[in-house]
Amino acid sequence: MDSRDNGKLELLAPAGSMESLVAALSNGADAVYMGGGDFNARRNARNFDDSELRAAIARCRLLGKRCYITVNTLLFERELEAAFSYCTSLYEYGADALIVQDMGLIRELRRRLPELELHASTQLGVHNADGLAVCRELGLARAVLAREVSVDAIRELSALDTGVELEAFAHGALCMSFSGACLYSSMAGERSGNRGLCAQPCRKRARLDGVGERALSPMDLCMIEHIGSLREAGVRCIKLEGRMKRAEYVAAVTRAYRKAIDAGGAPPEDVRAMHDVFSRGFTTGYYFGDGVRVDARSPESAPARLYDELARTYADGMPRMPLELNLKLRANEPAQLTAQAGAVRLELVGERAQEAHAPRDPKTYERLLGKLNDTPFAAADIRVDADGAYLAAADVNALRRAACAAIEASVRRAAQPRAAERGDVLRVPAHGAPELIAIVRTEEQADAAIAGGVSTIAVAPRSYDEDAAAPMGARYPGALLYLPVTLLSRGEREVAERLLTSGAYCGIVANNICHMALGRGMRIVAGAHMNVTNNSAALALRELGASLVTLSVELTSPQLRDICAMGGCAVYVYGHQPLMHLTHCPKRELSHCDGCRGHAAWVTDEENRRFELTNTIICGRCSQRLLNMVPTYLIDKALGVGASAWVLEFDTEPGERVRSIAEAAVRAAAGAREVPVVDGYTRGHFNRQVD
């Protein structure tokens, strides 16, 4: 039976290994999510090889549990076809759905494998009605909501009845940055969180203006006492984080949340076990306002006795499907075996029974039918009606084996994929020298960029207050409005919409899929935060309305060149790359609120590197960006990749520096061989591929 029947709240548990899968199923999970060795956001977990995935999916289907496979990383062009082949295998194995992030993979799967159910990963950053509208347009059945979405906002989204199911995290680690918009590990540690190898630099020691010990390390989410609030708000599935954690952790958390769902609350001893097995301290995250707290450190190992206690909850191994067997024997007639497991009922006919020369104890047949140790079944009820007839043990065994095999076959996926070939790559005509787009915060920066020769201004104001942001856009013909990564409330969305209908802007720079719906009818430039790493992803954004697509800063020069060959692509050539986008202000928590509009603080890591934290305000809410310590500088290198546009991003730079950078970009775009290079810069991943 489908674990989603009758509108019940689905409990989704992590499985980073086969042991964790057993722990989750033994302790009451309705569904599990797991990953293979590649293409998933927890590549450092134990994960599953191909044969283990096949077996795990089959067992889940047999038990009536749903099995979701994570294919939620960004894919390079050379990986896309292999990923599609992998997804096709997962479909054939019977996976109930795939959890996906890469827009290119989503596009290919919808075109070529339309029967496969897809869920939007939290890495896609779905957090408002426009985001759900795009999910529906993309053919996604469910969205794993961003952790920053409040209970009140979920209630509003649920009331819209978009046709997209809502899944929400209920327990586990919180990311300091908005998911899918973090490059901290990639740029500071050369290991990409977007590709499943986050080095978690945020968990290390870091001080904010000399205050705090772990200024970017939040406590863990725990909604064990608020399951009713999530259910009432319209959440269809609650998700437990933890594919990198031990099986005992999975057991403790799954057990506690199972009881909380079924009984309206978990016993104190189960909550204590959940806390003791692993906790950085618990908060309710963003569900009831900003409840995030930082300075959290990972705990010491739990006591051995607790691990032993939790291990006993799944010591019997993988749960088995209850099987009912009813054997009927009549002399000189074929044996009849009725088998039922869950909703599956089968009737099998065996060899002809003989007249018994001596009475045979029915328990002998019961023992033969009960030999199920090498199967996924457990005997629930065995009945035998022999009526003086006899059937050889070998024939009874054959009937039992046939029944088990037939039931297993009945739960396998019946349909086969209707795969189509990949379509031709859409090519956009080249337009000569690249368009120069300057993202600016202030009028001083905009004026300096124009004086330096930049053709297009994208306004990312310090405050999205209409009285300030609309006049700024109106000053620059053809200006774009750079939309913040998050528009978390209806009010924030309405502010952005009013700015776009004021006549001050001719288009947007989109940094989240929700912006694609908001910007319809205008010029849409898909920004670098859209994480485009392959041709199909660029095409997907084109099909959603983008006229220009900025490629990911995690691409190398050859990778950029290959995608730019199809035209209509932009490359990020200058800027203190935003590494994190924060909706929680560590400065306010650890120190005090300065009402910042611009520079907010300096974050110093344990290697004594300094990263600037800057602030913008929308609808009264502060949004912080952690900037890379040195700017990315590709102005003297980018002409060879063949981009249609170059993006220069300015945050706290003074006007004089903005103008000099703009002038260098104009010269380089015109083909100048020698271009001045700034002091202290990084090439990012232009010359080295990220892990």
C-alpha positions in Angstrom: 0.0 0.0 0.0 1.3 3.5 -0.9 2.5 5.2 2.3 0.8 8.4 1.0 -2.7 7.0 0.9 -5.5 8.7 2.7 -3.7 12.0 3.1 -1.5 10.9 5.9 1.6 12.8 6.9 4.6 11.0 5.4 7.6 10.4 7.5 10.7 10.5 5.3 14.0 9.2 6.9 17.5 9.3 5.6 19.5 6.2 4.5 23.2 6.8 4.0 23.9 3.1 4.2 22.2 -0.3 4.1 22.3 -0.3 8.0 20.7 3.1 8.1 18.0 1.8 5.7 17.2 -1.1 8.1 17.2 1.3 11.0 14.8 3.7 9.3 12.3 1.0 8.2 12.5 -0.8 11.5 11.6 2.3 13.4 8.6 3.4 11.4 9.6 5.4 8.4 6.9 5.7 5.7 9.6 6.5 3.1 13.3 6.7 2.8 15.7 8.7 0.7 19.1 7.5 -0.4 21.8 8.1 -3.0 24.2 6.1 -5.2 27.9 6.8 -5.4 27.6 9.7 -7.8 25.2 12.6 -8.5 24.0 13.0 -5.0 24.6 15.8 -2.4 26.1 13.5 0.2 28.9 11.8 -1.9 30.9 11.3 1.3 28.2 9.1 2.8 28.5 5.3 2.6 25.7 5.3 0.0 24.6 2.4 -2.2 26.2 0.6 -5.1 24.0 -0.6 -8.0 23.1 -4.0 -6.6 22.3 -2.5 -3.2 20.1 0.2 -4.7 18.2 -2.4 -6.7 17.7 -4.5 -3.6 16.8 -1.6 -1.4 14.2 -0.3 -3.8 12.7 -3.7 -4.2 12.4 -4.2 -0.5 10.8 -0.8 0.0 8.2 -1.5 -2.7 7.4 -4.9 -1.2 6.9 -3.3 2.2 4.7 -0.6 0.8 7.3 2.1 1.7 8.3 4.8 -0.8 11.9 5.1 -1.9 13.3 8.4 -3.2 16.7 8.5 -4.8 18.8 11.7 -4.6 20.2 12.9 -7.9 20.5 16.4 -6.5 23.9 17.8 -7.6 24.9 20.1 -10.5 26.1 18.2 -13.5 28.8 19.1 -16.0 28.0 18.6 -19.7 30.1 15.5 -19.9 28.2 13.9 -17.0 24.6 14.6 -18.2 24.1 11.6 -20.4 25.6 9.2 -17.8 23.2 10.8 -15.2 20.3 10.2 -17.5 21.2 6.6 -18.0 21.6 6.2 -14.2 18.1 7.7 -13.7 16.6 5.4 -16.3 18.0 2.4 -14.4 16.5 3.8 -11.1 13.2 4.1 -12.8 13.4 0.5 -14.0 14.4 -0.7 -10.5 11.2 0.9 -9.2 12.3 4.1 -7.5 9.2 6.0 -6.6 10.7 9.4 -7.3 14.0 11.2 -7.8 15.1 14.3 -5.9 16.7 16.6 -8.4 18.5 20.0 -8.5 20.1 20.4 -11.9 17.8 22.2 -14.4 19.4 20.4 -17.3 18.7 17.0 -15.9 15.1 18.0 -15.1 14.6 19.1 -18.7 16.0 15.9 -20.1 14.1 13.6 -17.7 10.8 15.4 -18.5 11.4 15.1 -22.2 12.8 11.6 -22.3 11.4 9.8 -19.3 8.0 11.6 -18.6 6.6 8.8 -16.4 9.3 9.3 -13.7 8.2 11.3 -10.7 10.5 14.2 -9.8 10.8 16.2 -6.6 12.5 19.6 -6.4 15.5 19.4 -4.1 15.9 22.0 -1.4 18.9 23.0 -3.4 16.5 24.6 -6.0 15.5 27.0 -3.3 11.7 26.8 -3.7 10.2 29.2 -1.1 7.2 31.0 -2.5 4.2 30.7 -4.9 6.1 31.8 -8.0 8.6 29.0 -7.3 5.8 26.4 -7.0 4.4 27.7 -10.3 7.7 27.1 -12.0 7.9 23.6 -10.4 4.5 22.8 -11.9 5.6 24.1 -15.3 8.7 21.9 -15.1 6.6 18.9 -14.3 7.8 18.4 -10.7 5.4 16.6 -8.4 6.8 17.8 -5.1 9.0 20.6 -3.8 11.3 20.2 -0.8 10.9 23.7 0.6 13.8 25.9 1.6 14.4 25.7 5.3 13.8 29.5 5.5 10.1 29.2 4.8 7.8 29.8 7.9 4.8 27.8 9.0 2.6 30.8 8.1 4.1 31.0 4.6 3.6 27.2 4.2 -0.1 27.6 5.1 -0.5 30.3 2.4 1.3 28.1 -0.2 -0.8 25.1 0.6 -4.0 27.1 0.2 -3.1 27.9 -3.4 -3.6 24.3 -4.4 -0.8 24.4 -7.0 -0.8 20.6 -7.6 2.8 20.5 -6.2 3.1 18.6 -2.9 5.0 20.3 -0.1 7.8 18.6 1.8 9.5 20.3 4.7 12.5 19.5 6.9 11.6 18.7 10.5 14.9 17.7 12.0 18.6 17.9 11.6 21.4 20.2 10.5 20.6 23.7 9.4 22.7 25.4 6.7 23.7 29.0 7.5 23.3 29.9 3.8 20.2 29.7 1.7 20.4 26.2 0.1 21.7 26.1 -3.5 23.2 29.6 -3.1 26.3 28.7 -1.1 29.8 28.7 -2.7 31.8 29.0 0.6 33.2 25.4 0.4 33.8 25.7 -3.4 35.6 29.0 -3.4 37.4 28.7 0.0 38.0 25.0 0.0 37.8 23.8 -3.6 35.1 21.3 -2.7 31.6 22.0 -4.1 28.6 21.7 -1.9 26.5 21.9 -5.1 28.3 18.8 -6.3 27.9 16.8 -3.1 31.3 17.4 -1.4 30.7 20.3 1.0 33.7 20.6 3.3 31.5 22.5 5.8 33.8 25.4 6.5 30.9 27.1 8.3 31.2 24.6 11.1 34.8 25.6 11.8 35.9 28.4 14.1 35.0 31.8 12.9 34.7 35.2 14.7 32.5 38.1 13.7 34.2 41.4 14.5 36.1 39.5 17.2 32.9 38.1 18.8 31.8 34.5 19.0 33.6 31.2 18.4 31.6 29.7 15.5 29.8 32.6 14.1 28.5 30.7 11.0 27.6 27.4 12.7 23.9 27.1 13.6 22.2 24.8 16.0 20.1 21.9 14.7 16.5 22.0 13.7 14.0 20.1 15.9 10.2 20.2 15.3 9.3 17.2 17.4 6.9 19.3 19.5 5.3 21.1 16.5 4.3 18.2 14.1 0.7 19.4 14.4 1.7 22.9 13.1 3.4 21.5 10.1 0.5 19.1 9.3 -2.1 21.9 9.8 -0.1 24.2 7.5 -0.4 21.7 4.6 3.0 19.9 4.7 2.6 16.6 2.9 5.8 15.0 4.1 8.3 15.8 6.9 11.9 15.1 6.2 14.6 14.0 8.7 18.2 15.1 7.8 21.1 12.7 8.4 22.5 10.7 5.5 26.0 11.3 6.8 25.1 10.2 10.4 25.2 6.8 12.0 22.4 4.2 11.8 21.8 4.6 15.5 21.0 8.3 14.9 18.6 7.4 12.2 16.9 4.9 14.5 16.6 7.4 17.4 15.2 10.3 15.2 12.8 8.1 13.2 11.4 6.4 16.3 10.8 9.7 18.1 9.1 11.3 15.1 7.0 8.2 14.4 5.6 8.3 17.9 5.1 12.1 17.6 3.0 11.7 14.4 1.0 8.7 15.7 0.4 9.7 19.3 0.6 13.5 19.2 3.9 13.5 21.0 7.1 11.5 21.6 7.9 10.1 25.1 10.5 12.2 27.0 13.0 9.3 26.9 12.8 9.1 23.1 13.4 12.8 22.8 16.3 12.5 25.2 17.8 9.7 23.2 17.4 11.8 20.0 19.2 14.6 21.7 22.0 12.5 23.2 22.8 10.5 20.0 23.7 13.8 18.1 22.8 17.4 18.7 24.4 20.8 18.4 21.5 22.1 20.4 17.9 22.4 19.1 16.0 25.3 17.6 12.8 25.6 15.5 14.8 27.3 12.8 12.7 29.8 10.7 9.3 28.1 11.2 8.1 30.6 13.8 10.3 33.6 12.9 14.0 33.7 13.2 14.8 31.1 15.8 18.3 30.3 14.5 21.2 30.4 16.9 24.8 30.2 16.1 28.1 29.3 17.9 27.1 25.6 17.8 29.7 22.9 17.9 29.4 19.2 17.1 28.9 17.1 20.2 31.1 14.3 21.6 30.2 10.7 20.8 27.2 9.4 22.6 27.6 6.8 25.4 28.2 3.3 24.1 25.1 2.0 26.0 22.9 4.4 24.0 24.3 3.1 20.7 23.7 -0.5 21.9 20.1 0.3 22.9 19.3 2.0 19.6 21.0 -0.8 17.6 18.7 -3.3 19.2 15.7 -1.5 17.6 16.8 -2.9 14.2 18.8 -5.9 15.3 16.4 -8.3 13.6 17.5 -7.0 10.2 15.4 -5.8 7.4 11.7 -5.8 8.1 9.7 -8.5 6.3 6.4 -8.5 4.6 3.7 -10.5 6.4 2.6 -13.4 4.2 -0.6 -15.5 4.5 -0.6 -18.9 3.0 -3.5 -21.3 2.6 -2.8 -24.8 1.1 -5.7 -27.0 0.0 -5.1 -30.6 -1.0 -7.6 -33.0 -2.5 -6.7 -36.5 -3.6 -6.2 -36.8 -7.4 -6.6 -33.0 -7.8 -4.0 -30.3 -8.4 -2.8 -28.7 -5.2 -4.1 -25.1 -4.6 -2.1 -22.5 -2.7 -3.6 -19.0 -1.9 -1.0 -16.4 -1.0 -1.7 -12.9 0.2 0.8 -10.1 1.1 -0.7 -6.7 1.7 -3.0 -5.9 -1.2 -1.5 -8.7 -3.4 -3.5 -11.9 -3.5 -2.5 -14.8 -5.7 -3.9 -18.3 -6.4 -1.4 -20.9 -7.6 -1.9 -24.5 -8.8 0.7 -27.2 -8.1 1.2 -30.9 -8.7 -1.6 -33.4 -8.4 -2.0 -34.6 -4.8 -2.2 -38.3 -4.0 -4.4 -40.3 -1.6 -2.5 -40.6 1.6 -1.7 -44.1 2.7 -1.3 -42.9 6.3 -2.5 -39.7 8.0 0.0 -36.8 7.7 0.2 -34.1 10.4 -0.8 -30.7 8.9 2.0 -29.2 10.9 4.5 -30.9 8.5 3.0 -28.9 5.6 3.0 -25.7 7.8 6.7 -26.1 8.5 7.5 -26.5 4.8 5.4 -23.4 3.9 7.0 -21.4 6.7 10.6 -21.8 5.3 10.8 -18.1 4.4 14.2 -17.2 5.9 15.8 -16.6 2.5 12.9 -14.4 1.3 11.6 -10.9 2.2 8.5 -12.5 3.8 7.5 -13.5 7.3 4.8 -16.0 8.0 1.7 -14.3 9.3 -0.9 -17.0 9.0 -0.5 -20.5 7.5 -3.4 -22.8 7.1 -3.5 -26.3 5.6 -6.6 -28.4 4.6 -5.2 -31.8 3.5 -8.4 -33.9 3.8 -6.5 -37.2 3.6 -4.4 -36.1 0.6 -0.7 -36.2 0.3 1.8 -33.9 -1.6 5.5 -34.4 -1.7 7.8 -32.0 0.2 9.5 -31.0 -3.0 6.2 -30.0 -4.6 5.2 -28.0 -1.5 8.5 -26.2 -1.6 8.0 -25.4 -5.2 4.6 -23.9 -4.6 6.0 -21.7 -1.8 8.9 -20.5 -3.9 6.6 -19.7 -6.8 4.2 -17.7 -4.6 7.1 -15.6 -3.1 8.5 -15.0 -6.6 5.1 -14.0 -8.0 4.4 -11.6 -5.2 7.8 -9.9 -5.6 7.3 -9.6 -9.3 3.9 -8.0 -8.8 5.3 -5.0 -7.0 8.0 -4.3 -9.6 7.3 -1.4 -11.9 5.2 -2.7 -14.8 5.7 0.2 -17.2 8.8 0.7 -19.2 10.4 4.1 -20.0 9.5 5.7 -23.3 13.0 7.3 -23.8 13.5 9.8 -26.7 16.7 11.1 -28.1 18.2 14.3 -26.9 17.1 17.2 -29.1 19.4 19.5 -31.1 21.1 22.2 -29.1 19.4 25.6 -29.8 21.9 28.1 -31.0 21.6 31.9 -30.6 23.3 34.1 -33.2 26.5 35.8 -32.0 26.4 39.6 -31.5 30.0 40.6 -31.7 31.6 42.1 -28.7 30.1 41.0 -25.4 27.5 43.1 -23.6 28.9 44.5 -20.3 26.4 44.2 -17.4 27.4 45.9 -14.1 25.6 44.9 -10.9 25.7 48.0 -8.7 24.5 48.9 -5.2 24.7 52.7 -5.4 24.2 55.6 -7.8 27.9 56.4 -7.4 28.8 53.0 -8.6 26.3 53.1 -11.5 27.6 56.5 -12.7 31.1 55.3 -12.5 30.3 52.1 -14.5 28.6 54.1 -17.2 31.5 56.6 -17.3 33.8 53.6 -17.7 31.8 52.4 -20.7 29.5 49.7 -19.4 26.3 49.3 -21.5 23.8 47.8 -19.0 23.2 48.6 -15.3 21.6 46.0 -13.0 20.5 47.7 -9.8 20.9 45.7 -6.6 19.9 48.4 -4.1 20.9 48.5 -0.5 17.2 48.8 0.2 14.4 47.7 -2.0 12.2 50.4 -0.6 10.3 51.8 -3.5 11.0 55.4 -2.8 14.7 54.7 -3.2 14.9 51.8 -5.6 12.4 53.0 -8.3 14.1 56.5 -8.8 17.5 54.8 -9.0 16.4 52.5 -11.8 14.7 55.3 -13.7 18.0 57.2 -13.9 19.5 54.5 -16.2 17.7 53.6 -19.4 17.5 49.9 -19.9 18.2 49.2 -16.3 17.6 45.7 -14.8 16.5 45.0 -11.3 18.7 42.5 -9.6 16.4 40.4 -7.5 17.5 39.1 -4.1 17.9 35.3 -3.9 15.0 35.1 -1.5 11.5 36.7 -1.6 10.2 35.1 1.5 6.9 36.8 2.2 4.0 37.9 0.1 4.9 41.5 1.0 8.5 41.1 -0.4 7.1 39.7 -3.6 4.7 42.5 -3.9 7.5 45.1 -3.4 9.4 43.5 -6.2 6.3 43.4 -8.5 5.6 47.0 -7.9 9.2 48.0 -8.8 8.9 46.0 -12.0 5.6 47.6 -13.0 6.7 51.1 -12.1 8.4 51.6 -15.4 11.8 52.1 -13.8 13.2 48.8 -15.0 13.1 47.0 -18.3 13.9 43.6 -16.9 15.4 41.5 -14.1 18.5 39.6 -13.1 16.9 36.3 -11.8 18.7 34.5 -9.0 16.0 31.9 -8.1 13.6 29.9 -10.2 10.7 31.9 -8.6 12.0 35.0 -10.5 11.3 33.3 -13.8 7.6 33.6 -13.2 7.8 37.1 -11.7 9.7 38.5 -14.7 7.5 37.2 -17.5 7.0 39.8 -20.2 10.3 41.5 -19.4 13.9 41.0 -20.2 15.2 38.2 -18.0 18.9 37.7 -17.4 19.4 34.4 -15.4 22.1 35.3 -12.9 25.0 33.3 -11.7 23.0 31.9 -8.7 20.9 29.9 -11.1 23.8 27.4 -11.1 23.9 26.6 -14.9 26.6 24.0 -15.5 25.5 22.4 -18.8 23.8 23.2 -22.1 20.4 21.6 -21.2 20.2 23.8 -18.0 20.8 26.9 -20.2 18.1 25.7 -22.6 15.7 25.1 -19.7 16.0 28.7 -18.5 15.6 29.9 -22.1 12.3 27.9 -22.3 11.2 29.7 -19.0 11.8 33.1 -20.6 15.5 34.0 -20.1 17.1 35.9 -23.0 20.6 35.6 -21.4 21.9 33.0 -19.1 24.9 33.6 -16.7 26.9 30.4 -16.3 28.0 29.0 -13.0 31.3 30.4 -11.5 32.2 26.7 -10.8 33.0 26.1 -14.4 36.5 26.0 -16.0 37.5 27.9 -19.1 36.9 24.9 -21.5 33.5 24.2 -19.9 32.5 27.8 -20.2 33.6 27.8 -23.9 31.6 24.7 -24.7 28.3 26.1 -23.4 28.9 29.6 -24.7 29.2 28.1 -28.2 25.4 27.9 -28.4 25.1 31.7 -27.8 23.1 33.7 -25.3 25.4 33.0 -22.4 27.1 35.4 -19.9 30.2 34.9 -17.9 31.0 36.4 -14.4 34.3 38.2 -14.9 34.6 40.5 -11.9 33.4 40.7 -8.3 33.8 39.7 -4.7 31.8 36.5 -5.3 29.0 36.1 -2.7 29.8 32.9 -0.9 26.7 32.7 1.3 23.3 34.3 1.4 22.0 34.5 5.0 18.5 35.2 6.3 19.7 35.1 9.9 21.9 37.9 11.0 24.8 36.7 13.2 25.8 40.2 14.0 22.4 41.0 15.6 22.6 37.8 17.6 26.2 38.0 18.7 26.6 41.7 19.1 23.9 44.3 18.2 21.9 45.6 15.3 23.4 48.6 13.5 20.6 49.0 10.9 23.3 48.2 8.3 22.9 49.2 4.7 26.1 48.0 3.2 29.0 46.8 5.2 27.8 44.9 8.3 30.8 43.0 9.7 34.0 41.1 9.1 34.1 37.3 9.6 37.5 36.0 10.4 38.0 32.2 10.0 40.5 30.0 11.8 43.1 30.6 9.1 42.8 34.3 9.8 41.2 35.0 6.4 38.7 37.9 6.5 35.4 37.8 4.7 33.1 40.9 4.5 29.5 40.6 5.4 27.2 43.1 3.6 23.5 43.8 4.1 20.5 44.7 2.1 16.9 45.3 3.3 13.6 44.3 1.7 10.3 44.9 3.3 12.0 45.5 6.6 13.9 42.1 6.5 17.7 42.1 6.5 19.5 39.8 4.0 23.3 39.3 4.3 25.8 38.2 1.8 29.2 36.8 2.8 31.7 38.0 0.2 34.9 36.3 -0.9 38.0 37.8 0.6 39.4 38.7 -2.8 37.6 39.4 -6.1 37.3 37.1 -9.0 39.1 38.6 -11.9 38.7 37.1 -15.4 38.6 40.3 -17.5 41.9 39.7 -19.1 41.0 36.0 -19.8 37.3 35.9 -20.7 37.3 37.0 -24.3 38.4 33.5 -25.5 35.3 31.7 -24.1 33.0 33.4 -26.5 30.3 34.7 -24.1 27.5 37.0 -25.3 27.9 39.1 -22.2 30.2 39.8 -19.2 28.9 40.4 -15.7 30.8 42.7 -13.3 29.5 42.8 -9.8 30.3 45.7 -7.3 29.4 45.7 -3.7 31.4 48.0 -1.5 33.9 49.3 -4.1 34.2 53.1 -4.4 33.3 54.8 -7.6 37.0 55.3 -8.7 37.6 51.6 -8.6 34.4 50.8 -10.3 35.3 53.1 -13.2 38.8 51.6 -13.6 37.4 48.0 -13.6 34.8 49.0 -16.2 37.3 50.6 -18.4 39.5 47.5 -18.3 36.5 45.4 -19.2 35.7 47.6 -22.2 39.2 47.4 -23.5 39.4 43.6 -23.0 36.0 43.1 -24.7 37.2 45.1 -27.7 40.2 42.8 -28.0 43.0 44.6 -26.3 45.9 42.3 -25.6 47.1 43.9 -22.5 44.7 44.8 -19.7 45.7 46.0 -16.2 45.0 43.4 -13.5 43.9 44.4 -10.0 46.1 43.6 -6.9 45.0 40.5 -5.0 42.5 38.4 -7.0 41.4 34.9 -7.7 40.7 33.1 -11.0 38.1 31.1 -9.2 37.6 27.8 -11.0 38.6 29.2 -14.4 41.8 27.2 -14.4 41.0 24.3 -12.1 38.0 22.1 -11.9 36.1 21.9 -8.6 35.7 18.6 -6.9 
